[in-house]
Amino acid sequence: MKALLLWPIMPNSFWSYQETLDLSGLRTTNPPLGLITVAALLPADWEIRLVDRNVRLETDDDWAWCDIVIISAMIIQKQDFRELIQKGIALGKKVAVGGPFPTSVPEFALEAGANYLILDEGECTIPMFLAALARGDERGIFRSTEKPDVTQTPIARFDLLDLNAYLAITVQFSRGCPFQCEFCDIINLYGRKPRTKTPEQMLKEFQVLYDLGWRRYVFVVDDNFIGNKRNAKLFLRSLIPWMEEHNYPFILITEASLNLAEDDELIELMVKAGFTMVFMGIETPDTDSLLGIHKVQNTRQDLMESCHKIARAGLQIMSGFIMGFDNERPGAGKRIRAFMEETGIPQGHFSLLQALQNTAMWNRLQQEGRLLDGFGTVHQGSIMNFVPTRPVEEITEEYIDAFWHIYEPMPYLKRTFRHMMMMKGWRGKTNRPITWHEIRLFAALCWRQGVVRSTRFRYWWQLIAIALAKPRLVYDYLTALGIGEHFFTYRHEVKAQLQAQLDALRHAKEEQQEEKSYQLETV
């Protein structure tokens, strides 16, 4: 069997870092970990071609070569996902799909014409799919409520990747999250009981990447790396000597809940193991909103002090913020801006609230009759897909203003400098070579931020100050400034998209009002 594995195009978004990638000569941020794990679960005698369409487009030869097409997707990729399904069917190919988006919204893939839906977790449903193929079944939907033992998950087929194309390579230590945030779909997909791989498994994966020559970022893409703190510590204690023996070949980043601040030992282990950045869902500085979405883990300690504590220990924070929660008070955008300024957090994943299908929030809003058309998305340029408790125009205008000012170059540089100066300046001793991609990005920063823009004097004196006070954080600092280049451009796109949607919404309301007035006049 010849299988063509396709990863759809990722549109420009917070996570795409497109401008930064263009400046550095890289193609995309992360590879499709789910698809290369699927590749490892398929029979050994299958021939496999992987095409990440963010790196290159598949050719006519790829389509002609394959017997079956397997496509995975997240919700943000839904447009290209549908087009790929339709193209495969038009070419007479059997099309199988899976991943988070079709698992949550299977009808989308069915309407597009997919033959096989391999839903939920592949360790359970791929064997069902293979059995159906062996029987000669022309169609099938394969589901399982079982949560597989990830200690039996094979090492992903990293060898299928063009490693030169990526900013970071992704691995996974655990699945699931113990918390119950109302808007989040993770617990529906992977459950509330975190399942972890063994330290030995993880070290084997790291060794595979090392042997393939990888020497940049490794993103541990867990839903919550510290969901099982005990097992996370066991892994970290095993990882530290491995990283030391190999001269810290990777720069590690991950996602974790804010209760990380409650565990000094865990923070210290993460830093010693080579973690430099952690994404945290702060969501909002408003306690009443946090309680309303059941994000109680963010209310047990002072939010600002928790961020300061984590940063002081040596972990750069990337935060998630959301506007549009029920009973949110006016001025939420300004409060989020103030929080970011006080903590110095450089990058805030800042979006309008979207109700994702099959979450607790989706179900509640459906019962209340407040859902609008659409499945929701994670794109920053999309207006809300439900009726909020305060005017959507007011929320959106606040959001546009906050997003615009957060990612102005001068405030971004100042914030990044404060955050780095707050951080403990330790990093493991490494012999990682400086790459041509990094040289290109540094040259672009020196020109754009150090010559062309009004940030020129601040750029140079902050860089010198960091080099003198925190020399081991110079790389972290320059990387943060490099990522800023994406946001400086992306804010224009977000503003234009949301403003167009606001104008359309206002026009529709005006037409409705005119229609009502006309009907009253004719009565």
Secondary structure, 3 states (H helix, E strand, C coil): CEEEEEECCCCCCCCCCHHHHHHHCCCECCCCHHHHHHHHHCCCCCEEEEEECCCCCCCHHHHHHCCEEEEECCHHHHHHHHHHHHHHHHCCCEEEEECHHHHHCHHHHHHHCCCEEECCCHHHHHHHHHHHHHHCCCCEEECCCCCCCHHHCCCCCHHHCCHHHECEEEECCEECCCCCCCCCCHHHHHCCCCEECCHHHHHHHHHHHHHCCCCCEEEECCCCCCCCHHHHHHHHHHHHHHHHHCCCCCEEEEECCHHHHHCHHHHHHHHHCCEEEEEEEEECCCHHHHHHCCCHHHCCCCHHHHHHHHHHCCCEEEEEEEECCCCCCCCHHHHHHHHHHHHCCCCEEEEECCCCCCCHHHHHHHHCCCECCCCCCCCCCCCCCECCCCCHHHHHHHHHHHHHHHCCHHHHHHHHHHHHHHCCCCCCCCCCCCCHHHHHHHHHHHHHHHHHCCCHHHHHHHHHHHHHHCHHHHHHHHHHHHHHHHHHHHHHHHHHHHHHHHHHHHHHHHHHHHHHHHHHHHC
